[in-house]
């Protein structure tokens, strides 16, 4: 019941992508998700091409299943990272913070699928015209950099506007979210926050424990005044951002405060002044479990819901 056109496009068993989160989505997590039938995605962030290549090689040694790399196009290393992806013939690239158009011909020459993350219908149409293979429609419920639209109203509008597969992201946690996304017309989902508490995820344990304690209103939006809002878990950093924004602090100064804070959180375990990017499903994360159990839980939950729906119609 849950085999969609996205599964055929990417050669995966289940229509579940693991979000490419910087300092979070390393080879260990990526390989585990792909082995479990989903599609793991390396988060390159601002990392240099050498690091990305090392991660790709690690994934290839751990699994022969499809996987991907997320490229943040505003990174100073984006062009070199794309060159590594082409050299290593990575099956999939997801992109954010820019237009992948100039890279598409070279990526497609080696068989790499290109799927940008988009926050609006207008950008979805533009990306389709550029020749991408699918789209990730990411609502503001997600962690990290966000757009203004929520997942529920955006996904069906994007689905109606384009003729390529759409993947729903933002606020997806379990089988209920997957069924809802499919009902909206999506061909699959991308999940990030839940995979942060996968046992294979190598982020600092302080951050995993912070997620386990998080409540429904703990993922707040900061830095709206910069034009690049970010959703983080509440801590002293988010409080400081709020104070400075009330004082109309210049966007350039606010950006300086955020520099290096994501690494401080995910690698060093700074829960007070680190940038703990996580989505609004944070309050649903209650345990640390292997990636294959997360995928199994999502799929079995979705199948149970769909079975109940079919029975109610008979």
Secondary structure, DSSP 8 states (H G I E B T S, - for coil): ----HHHHHHT-SSSEEE---TTT--HHHHHHHHHTTSBEEEE-TT--HHHHHHHHHHHHHH--S-EEEEEETTSTTHHHHHHHHHHHT-SEEEEESS--HHHHHHHHHTT-EEEEEESSHHHHHHHHHTT-SEEEEE-TTSSEE--SS-HHHHHHHHHHH-SSEEEEESS--SHHHHHHHHHTT-SEEEE-GGGGGBTT--S-HHHHHHHHH--TT-EEEE-GGGT--EEEE-SHHHHHHHHHHHTT--HHHHHHHHTTHHHHHHTT--TTTS--B--GGGGG----B-HHHHHHHHHHHHHHHHHHHHHHH-
